[in-house]
Amino acid sequence: MSGPSTPYDPPSGPIPVIHQDEHLLVVDKPEGLLSVPGRGPHLADCLLSRLAETHPEVLLCHRLDRDTSGIMVFALTKEGQRKMGRMFEVKRVKKRYIAQVHGEVSEPTGVIDLPLIVDWPNRPLQHVNHETGKKAVTDWQRIGVADGATRMRLMPRTGRSHQLRVHMLSLGHPILGDPFYSDDAEAFPRMMLHAEGLKFEHPVSGQMMRLEASCPF
């Protein structure tokens, strides 16, 4: 999503393909590119439309935020989309992210279980709300600490909008470069959040898929 202080200037260049078969197309989304079109012609350029230039049959299965890079699964058949979408829905897709966050995280591992909902006066921002929020759970591991920042591995069990961004903020360690939830986003070239890995059973063949997009930071 594009915020008022972050004009949409998507990167150019080819989209790296991680895996392709009859039913699925898995790619590495660049940071700064919308997954799907936004409102208005200035937000029409997106990953879905670019993939459709070479794969007119491409179908959406899930999304990543504009400022998040990394692995995304698209379907090339209706059957693939239906079954893949169902697996995301029932949480049979294991996701792994890498993030750089503010401050030094003291514990080696943890779980954040805080319900989230859109902050309507400030949408598209989300916030923690124990009364009306939807369940959101994130497992995390500290990878390393250096220069006042911590490298984290984040494994969301749910897929709420902005989940990792708000959960890291709630931990007191917002993601570096986050234009919505960090105070000094301008100090970083991008939001330091990358979807590194997915593990799931192929929706048609049943083969176990372990796919990765190497972290660019």
C-alpha positions as CSV (number, residue, x, y, z in Angstrom):
1,M,0.0,0.0,0.0
2,S,1.1,3.5,-0.7
3,G,1.2,6.0,2.2
4,P,0.8,9.8,1.7
5,S,4.5,10.3,2.5
6,T,5.8,7.5,0.2
7,P,5.2,8.2,-3.5
8,Y,4.8,5.1,-5.6
9,D,8.0,4.7,-7.7
10,P,8.2,0.9,-8.4
11,P,11.5,-0.6,-9.5
12,S,12.0,-1.8,-13.1
13,G,13.7,-4.9,-14.3
14,P,12.8,-8.6,-14.7
15,I,11.0,-10.5,-12.0
16,P,13.2,-13.5,-10.8
17,V,11.4,-16.9,-11.1
18,I,12.1,-19.3,-8.3
19,H,9.8,-22.2,-9.5
20,Q,7.4,-22.8,-12.3
21,D,5.3,-25.9,-13.2
22,E,2.0,-26.5,-14.9
23,H,0.0,-25.1,-11.9
24,L,2.3,-22.7,-10.0
25,L,4.5,-19.8,-10.7
26,V,6.7,-18.8,-7.7
27,V,8.7,-15.5,-7.9
28,D,10.9,-13.1,-5.9
29,K,8.9,-9.9,-5.6
30,P,11.1,-6.8,-5.5
31,E,10.7,-4.2,-2.7
32,G,8.6,-1.2,-3.7
33,L,6.3,-3.0,-6.1
34,L,2.6,-3.5,-5.3
35,S,1.4,-7.1,-5.4
36,V,-1.9,-6.1,-7.0
37,P,-3.1,-2.8,-8.6
38,G,-4.0,0.0,-6.2
39,R,-6.7,2.6,-6.7
40,G,-6.1,4.9,-9.6
41,P,-4.0,4.7,-12.8
42,H,-0.8,5.7,-11.0
43,L,-1.0,2.5,-9.0
44,A,-1.8,0.2,-11.9
45,D,1.8,-1.2,-12.2
46,C,2.1,-4.2,-10.0
47,L,3.6,-7.7,-9.8
48,L,0.4,-9.3,-11.0
49,S,0.1,-7.2,-14.1
50,R,3.8,-7.6,-15.0
51,L,3.6,-11.4,-14.7
52,A,0.4,-11.4,-16.8
53,E,2.5,-10.0,-19.7
54,T,4.3,-13.3,-20.1
55,H,1.7,-15.5,-18.3
56,P,-1.8,-14.2,-19.2
57,E,-3.4,-17.0,-17.2
58,V,-1.6,-16.0,-13.9
59,L,-3.9,-15.9,-10.8
60,L,-3.3,-14.4,-7.3
61,C,-3.0,-16.7,-4.3
62,H,-1.8,-14.3,-1.6
63,R,-0.1,-10.9,-1.2
64,L,2.9,-9.1,0.2
65,D,3.0,-5.5,1.3
66,R,4.4,-3.1,-1.3
67,D,7.6,-2.5,0.8
68,T,8.2,-6.2,1.6
69,S,10.4,-8.2,-0.8
70,G,10.5,-11.9,-1.3
71,I,8.8,-15.1,-2.2
72,M,5.3,-15.1,-3.7
73,V,3.2,-17.9,-5.1
74,F,0.9,-17.4,-8.1
75,A,-1.3,-20.0,-9.8
76,L,-1.4,-20.8,-13.5
77,T,-4.6,-22.9,-13.3
78,K,-8.0,-22.4,-11.5
79,E,-7.4,-25.7,-9.7
80,G,-4.0,-24.5,-8.5
81,Q,-5.4,-21.2,-7.3
82,R,-8.4,-22.8,-5.5
83,K,-6.3,-25.4,-3.6
84,M,-3.4,-23.0,-2.9
85,G,-5.8,-20.4,-1.6
86,R,-7.4,-23.0,0.7
87,M,-4.0,-24.0,2.1
88,F,-3.2,-20.4,3.0
89,E,-6.6,-20.1,4.5
90,V,-6.2,-23.2,6.8
91,K,-2.6,-22.3,7.6
92,R,-0.9,-25.2,5.9
93,V,1.7,-22.9,4.3
94,K,4.7,-22.3,6.6
95,K,6.2,-18.9,6.1
96,R,9.6,-17.5,7.1
97,Y,10.7,-13.9,7.0
98,I,14.0,-12.0,7.8
99,A,13.8,-8.6,9.4
100,Q,16.2,-6.0,10.8
101,V,14.6,-4.3,13.8
102,H,15.4,-1.3,16.0
103,G,17.3,-2.0,19.2
104,E,18.8,-5.0,20.8
105,V,16.3,-7.9,21.4
106,S,17.3,-9.5,24.7
107,E,15.5,-12.9,24.4
108,P,16.6,-15.6,21.9
109,T,13.0,-16.6,21.0
110,G,9.5,-15.7,21.6
111,V,5.8,-15.7,20.5
112,I,3.6,-12.7,20.0
113,D,-0.1,-13.4,20.3
114,L,-1.9,-10.1,19.8
115,P,-5.1,-9.5,17.9
116,L,-5.1,-7.0,15.0
117,I,-7.6,-4.9,13.2
118,V,-7.5,-1.9,10.9
119,D,-7.1,1.5,12.6
120,W,-10.0,3.1,10.7
121,P,-9.1,6.8,11.2
122,N,-5.6,6.1,10.0
123,R,-6.1,3.3,7.5
124,P,-4.3,1.4,6.0
125,L,-2.5,1.2,9.4
126,Q,-3.4,-1.7,11.7
127,H,-3.3,-1.8,15.5
128,V,-3.6,-4.2,18.4
129,N,-7.2,-4.4,19.7
130,H,-8.2,-7.0,22.3
131,E,-11.9,-6.5,21.8
132,T,-12.4,-6.4,18.1
133,G,-9.1,-7.6,16.6
134,K,-8.6,-10.8,14.7
135,K,-6.3,-13.5,16.1
136,A,-2.7,-12.9,15.0
137,V,0.3,-15.0,16.2
138,T,4.0,-14.7,15.3
139,D,6.9,-16.9,16.3
140,W,10.3,-15.2,16.3
141,Q,14.0,-16.0,16.7
142,R,16.8,-13.7,17.3
143,I,19.6,-14.3,14.7
144,G,22.1,-11.7,15.7
145,V,22.7,-8.2,17.3
146,A,24.9,-5.5,15.9
147,D,25.1,-1.7,15.8
148,G,22.0,-1.2,17.9
149,A,19.8,-3.4,15.7
150,T,18.7,-7.0,15.7
151,R,18.4,-9.5,12.9
152,M,15.2,-11.6,13.3
153,R,13.6,-14.6,11.8
154,L,9.9,-14.2,11.9
155,M,7.4,-17.1,11.3
156,P,3.8,-15.9,11.2
157,R,1.1,-18.6,12.1
158,T,-1.6,-16.2,10.8
159,G,-1.7,-13.8,7.8
160,R,-3.1,-10.6,9.0
161,S,-2.4,-7.3,7.2
162,H,0.8,-5.7,8.5
163,Q,1.0,-8.5,11.1
164,L,4.8,-8.7,11.3
165,R,5.2,-4.9,11.2
166,V,2.7,-4.3,14.1
167,H,3.9,-7.2,16.1
168,M,7.5,-6.0,16.0
169,L,6.3,-2.5,17.0
170,S,4.4,-4.0,19.9
171,L,7.6,-5.8,21.0
172,G,9.3,-2.4,21.1
173,H,11.5,-3.2,18.1
174,P,9.9,-1.7,14.9
175,I,11.3,-2.9,11.6
176,L,14.0,-0.6,10.2
177,G,12.8,1.6,7.3
178,D,9.1,0.9,7.9
179,P,7.3,4.0,6.4
180,F,4.2,3.4,8.6
181,Y,5.4,2.2,12.0
182,S,9.0,3.4,12.4
183,D,10.0,7.0,13.1
184,D,13.1,7.1,11.0
185,A,12.2,5.4,7.8
186,E,14.0,8.0,5.7
187,A,17.3,6.8,7.2
188,F,17.1,3.5,5.4
189,P,17.0,2.6,1.7
190,R,14.0,0.3,2.1
191,M,11.9,-1.5,4.7
192,M,14.1,-4.2,6.1
193,L,11.6,-7.1,5.8
194,H,11.9,-10.0,3.3
195,A,9.8,-13.1,2.8
196,E,12.6,-15.7,2.7
197,G,10.9,-19.1,2.6
198,L,7.7,-21.0,2.0
199,K,7.0,-24.7,2.8
200,F,3.9,-26.4,1.6
201,E,2.5,-29.4,-0.2
202,H,2.1,-28.8,-3.9
203,P,-1.7,-28.2,-4.3
204,V,-2.0,-30.8,-7.2
205,S,0.8,-33.3,-7.0
206,G,1.1,-33.3,-3.2
207,Q,4.9,-33.0,-3.4
208,M,6.5,-31.2,-0.5
209,M,7.8,-27.8,-1.7
210,R,10.6,-26.0,0.1
211,L,11.3,-22.7,-1.7
212,E,13.5,-19.8,-0.8
213,A,14.3,-16.3,-2.0
214,S,17.7,-15.2,-0.7
215,C,17.6,-12.1,1.5
216,P,19.0,-8.9,-0.2
217,F,20.1,-7.2,3.0
